[in-house]
Amino acid sequence: MNVLNIDRIINLRKEYQSVKEDFAEAVLDRAENVIKKEVLIKSTYQSHFGMYELAILKTEVDRRMLLRKLELANEYMKANKDIDEDKIRKIAESEQLGLLEIIENKKSRIQKANDFLKRDRLNIREKERMKDSMKLLTLKLHPVLNKKSDEKSIMILERALDAFIDDNYGKMRMLENILDASCEKEENLDEKTMVKEIERIRRAIADEVMQAALERREKVFEMEDLVFNLKKVEEQKEALKNELKIEQQARDDLKYKLDLLEKIYNFNVE
């Protein structure tokens, strides 16, 4: 092998390492400036509006329950049958299960949002170390950069992303230690393979950047306008308050009708 060939291989290896670094940086940029920002915005949204929306959902369930009980009771009366209180109650409750599941999911999102907003803040050194760890784990485990990447590798990388988003310094260090303990030696690629890999990773970088740009436009900034503009926040709160009042009034009207019906025909399906 002559000197020119050796220089070419050395330069190829440098370029190969450089494009891998560029890809890891693109992944890190997306994680920090798109994914993490989106989580912050959604958490802020839940913190501002979540309890109002939850109250509306709960009131809607109550209203629908009362309406269904009223309809079922009327069906019995139209048929000149004795009112089966237990059956009315069971039918009305069974039809609300989907809405109750939505309520539980909403509660969970609110709790996660509050936990995220109250998380411990990292100092500058820890933030930089978190970025370095995320980049290292991406270089070693990401399927684009490691053809031997398996389910375990992807799981570790997903946990690392969660730790990065949550500023969980301890979890990130633990994952980094797992990587150190199981890290395999990088394979030595020939010249032709390196050229192909460099082109493939460059295409992956372009895809990652494009995907980040799409997410930034479609998901993040449209919500940012809503959440971080104080006037819109207050307008939205007032709109939710009014919506809640309307739901509560509709529920109370139905409750009055059902109470009146129960007194007249001497039954109770509470």
Salt bridges, closest charged atoms under 4 A:
GLU15 OE2 - ARG202 NH2 2.30
GLU21 OE1 - LYS135 NZ 2.72
GLU25 OE2 - LYS135 NZ 2.81
ASP29 OD2 - ARG216 NH2 3.66
GLU32 OE2 - LYS131 NZ 3.28
GLU38 OE2 - LYS42 NZ 3.05
GLU53 OE1 - LYS106 NZ 2.45
GLU60 OE2 - ARG64 NH2 2.54
ASP62 OD2 - ARG251 NH1 3.98
GLU71 OE1 - ARG68 NH1 3.26
ASP86 OD1 - ARG89 NH1 2.79
GLU95 OE1 - ARG68 NE 2.67
GLU104 OE2 - LYS107 NZ 3.45
ASP167 OD1 - LYS36 NZ 2.55
ASP167 OD2 - ARG119 NE 3.02
GLU176 OE2 - ARG129 NH2 3.25
GLU176 OE1 - ARG173 NE 3.75
GLU184 OE1 - LYS148 NZ 3.87
GLU186 OE2 - LYS20 NZ 3.07
GLU191 OE2 - ARG8 NE 2.39
GLU197 OE2 - LYS147 NZ 3.08
GLU197 OE1 - ARG200 NH2 2.63
GLU199 OE2 - ARG202 NH1 3.05
GLU208 OE2 - ARG30 NH1 3.14
GLU215 OE2 - ARG30 NH2 2.58
GLU224 OE2 - LYS37 NZ 3.57
GLU238 OE2 - LYS241 NZ 3.50
GLU247 OE1 - ARG63 NE 2.91
ASP252 OD1 - ARG251 NE 3.24
ASP259 OD1 - LYS255 NZ 2.93
GLU270 OE2 - LYS255 NZ 3.54
